[in-house]
């Protein structure tokens, strides 16, 4: 890293309120206590943010599944955006991988008119046609998050791409971006439409495109959190690694952040503390992922 690049990063840290920095072996200056973007330019689809090693508060008081507590994590990089159709297509092209939905033909999709929490099986649905062939494919949606994939599919992608899923704690730390409130913008969800692609209808009996999208939106279409991470709420549920109890079945996976289907009246998982659960081979048209990388000084 040359002196000018280092000076720019120091200026960024100072503007962000960082008063304690360290230098890595490769000359990168890091802030201990806040996340710092890897790039000073506008984020691109493969950008990451560094979350420094330290103690962080996670959970919610009185919430049994995820109680309030302090956790210790090592430094890690987390993707600025959810993994896109374009990125997953590159994986399939390179490996010939066939997803659970393609093999099992058991993906669950949504169409307006279904009762609350009701999904329907579509044997034609898969990541290429996340809502079934009759509702169109992803040809013009390569910058949307990949969906209609299972936890098992995602592990295969991560192995190929030399990345991994965030742990439950890492995801929450990144989502909160230094806040202790139910949402990274406060304790009320009244501002959620500024930050997330969710369902705004009273129910799911009629289509809702009031925010411009009925299903997924291109990644980064809504405002980011304070650490520059987009779509931490809404768009698609994001899978995480880890279990909520030692006795939990290994066939259960967890996802966080809610999705385009979630609303204030149904689901409402677009919080910093909620944790969803699903079978490791289940493929829904509202679940996806973002990745992390380990950081070594």
Secondary structure, 3 states (H helix, E strand, C coil): CCHHHHHHHHHHHHHCCCCCEEECCCCCEEECCCCEECCCCCCCCCCEEEECCEEEEECECCCHHHECEEEEECCEEEECCCCEHHHHHHHHHHHCCCCHHHHHCCCEECCCCCCCCCCEECCCCECCECCCHHHCCCCCCCCEECCCCCHHHHHHHHHHHCCEECEHHHHHHHHHCCCCCCECCECCHHHHHHHCCCCCCCCCCCCCCCCCCCCCCECCCCCCCCCCCCCCCCCCEEEEECCCCCCCCCCEEEEECCCCCCECCCECCCCCCCCEEEECCCCECCEECCEEEECCC
